[in-house]
């Protein structure tokens, strides 16, 4: 691929659309954009530094934009981003979007991280952005609907990465948490205890609990209970097993405790749920 800039103009107002996308090498001090006096308005901007550096001014702050950093702004808006002469040439990959959904996602990310964020070059967010750029530059796709699908995928990657960033856990911890969740999903029917889970993972149970709570905003045992109830709901709707046996196979040794927990989730007993003619009879329900 080669650096280039692409713009799209159409009358579509009812959905998310790509306004423009570009890959640029900037070494001219004339490169400067002020959010308050641009002729093009009504869109949001994401710009990622591939190499070199630029600067952005917002909220009475002046922030350097080195490799791996990006900013999110609205047009119009009270900000200014620019290349400073004699700095390392600034290589950027950027995307401008229009639509209410883009503004909504911008609000969520700005509230979570602020206007300047950091992402690795091989992160899903930047990989998705390259995919969108490649679709335009190499495949020559310009259909607004196909580009909108890719833009939605990219925004979901942005939102997920922002929420993951808010969890503030290392890659090693992510691996541990992934293994913990895999273990609980695979063994929800077993009498798992916190001690047993921590022992299987080879970690201190108190450290594990703190880490899990920080990253997932729930406790390990609450996560395990969610998986057990999910399994019980599916089993009640898709098998003729006695309710007590369903509870046992889903990790609830006590029928009374199974009934109590099930009521907390579904506002009815397991028997009532099985017998009730639901307007929307799901075969499975997932809690996240």
N, C-alpha and C positions, 0 to 999 in steps of 0.2 A: 504494500500500500504506500501511497504517497500523501504528504500533507496537503490538505485542501479544505475548502469551506463550502457548505451546501445550505441553501435556504429554500423554504417551501412557503408558498402563498396560496391560500384558498379561503373560502367563505365559511368553512365549518366552525361553528361556535359551541356546539352541544357536547363535544367530547374532547378528551386529551389529544393534542396534536403536537408533532415536532415542528418547531418554528425554524430551527437551524442547528447544524452540527458542524464541528470543525476540528482540525488538527493543525496547529500552527507552530512555527519557530519564530520567536519575536526577539529582535535585537535593536529595535528602534524606539527611542524615548518618546516618540510621538504616539505610541500605543498607550492610550489612557481613556477610560470610560467613566463618566459620572452618571450615577443612576437617576439624577434629578433632571438632566437636560438632554437625554437621548431622544432621537426622533422615533425610535421603535419602542412601543410601550405595550403593556399587557401580557408580559411573559415572565418566566423565572429562568435563572441562569445557574448552571453547575459548571465550574471550570476546575480542572485537575492539572496539577503540575507534574509533568513527566520528567523534566530535568531543568536545571537552572533555577531561577527564582523570580518572583514578582512581588507586588505589594498590594494590600487592600486597606482602605481607611473606612471605618464604620464605627458608630457609637463612640466617637472621639478617641478612637484607638487606631494605631498604625501597626498592621500585622504583616510579617514576612510570610511569603508563600513558597517554601522550598519544595524540593522533590517529595512526592507522597502526600502533599496537602491539597486541599480543595476548598472552594468557597461556594456558598449558596446565597443568592440575592434575588430580589424582585426588581422588575423594571416597570414603573419608576420606583426609586427607593433612595434613601439617604446613605450613599456609599460612593466610593471611587476606587477602582482597581487599575493598576498601571505597571509598566515596565520602567525600571530606573536605569538611566544611562550608566555605562561602565560595569553593570552587573553581569553575571553569567547569563548568556542568552536563555530566554524563557521559552521552553517547549510545553505546550498545553494541549489538552483534549477537552473540548467543551460541548455542552448540550443546552439548547434553549427550548423550553416547552410552554405550551399554552393550554389553558383549561382549568376549571375549578378543582379537579382532582390533583393537579400538580400543585396548586396553591395549598391544598389541604395537607399533602405530604410534606411540603416545605414547612408548614407550621409545626408539624410533629417533630421533624428533624431539628429545626431551629430551637424548639423548646427543649429538646433532649441534649443537643451538642453545641448549639450556637452556629454562627455563620461560617466559621472555619473548622474543617474537620480533617482527619488524617485517615488514609487508607493505603494499604500495600498495593503495589502495581499489579500483583497477581491475585488480588482479592476478587470475589464474585462481582462486586459492584463495578470495578474497572474492566473486568473481562466482559461484562454485559454491555458496557459502553463501547468497547472496541467492536463487539458483535454488531451493534447498531450502526457504527461508523462503516464497518465492512459491508454491511447490507446495502448502504447507499453508495459507497465509493467503488466497490468491486462488482456487486451484483446489480447495481443500477436500479434498485427498487425505489420507487417514489410514491407508490400508492399509499395514501394517508392512513388507510385502515391497517395495512400490514405494518407500517411504521408505528402506528399507535399501539399495536399489540406488543412490539418490542419495547416501546417506551414504558408501557405498564410493567413489563417484566423488570426493566431497569429500576423503576421506582419501587417495586417490591423489594428488590435487592438493596436499595438505598434504605428503605424503612427497616428491613431486617438487620442490616449491618449497624444501623444507628442504635437499635435496641440491644444488639449484642455488645456494642461499644459501651453502652450504659451499664452493662453487667460487670465490666472491668475485671475479667478473669483472663489468665494467661492461656497460651495455646496448650500448655501441659495440663492445666486445669480443665480446659474444654475437652481434652481427650479423656480425662478421668470422669467427667460428668457424662460424656457420651457412653462410656463403658458402664457407668452406674445405671443409667436409664435402660440400656440394652439388657443388663442383668435383671432389672426389675420387671421389664416387659416379658422376658423369657421365662421368669420363675414366679410370676404373681400367684400361682396356685400353691406354692410351697410356703411353709411357715417362716418366711423371711423376717429376721429381726435387724435392727440397726447394727448390732454387733456383727451379725453374719455378713451383712452387706459390706461393712467397712473391712472386715477380715478378708473377704474375697477380693476386695480392691487393694488390700495391703496398705491402708491408710488409717490414721487416727480417726475414730468415729466423731469426735467433737469438731475436729478440723473439717471433716467431710460434711457434717451438718451445716456448719457456718458457710462453707463454700457453696453448697447446694442451695441454701436459702438465699444467698446473695445473688446467685446466677439465675435461679429459676423462680424466685419469689414465692416459694412454697417449700415445705420440708420434704425430706426423702420419703417418710412414711405416708404423708399426704399424697405424694406423687404415686406411690405404690397402691394406695387405696383407690385413687382415680382409675388406675389400670384394672383393678379387681372389679370395680363397679361396671366399667365398660364391658368387661367379659361377661359379667352376670346378666347385664341387660341383653346382650346378644344371645346368650344361652337361653334365657327365659322366652325369647321370641322365636327361637329357631329349633328348640328341642322340646321333648316331652318329659325330661328328667324332673323328678320331684324337686320342689323348691329347696328343701334342705340339702339335697345332693348338689344342686347348682351352687349354693353358697359354699359347700365344702370344696368343690372343684375350682372355685374362684378365690380360695385362700381364707375363707371365713369358717373357722372351726365351730363357732357358736351360732346356731340358728337365730337366736334372739339378737345377737350383735349384727348379724347379716341384715336382719329386718330393720334394725335401728338405723344402720348406715344407709341402707337403700332408701328409706323414707327421707333421710336428709337430702339425698340427691334428687329423688323423683317425686317427693310429696305423696307417696302412696306405698303400700306394701308390695313385696315381690309378687304375691298372689294376685293382688288387684291389678298390678301392671300387666301380668300375663293375661288376665281375663278381660281387661279393658279393651274395648274396640276404639283404638286411637284414630283420630282424624288423619294423622300422618304416621302410619305404623312403621317406624324405622326398624331395620334389623340390627342396627348398631348405632350407638351414640358415643362421641368422643369428647373428653374433657381436656382442655389445654389452658 
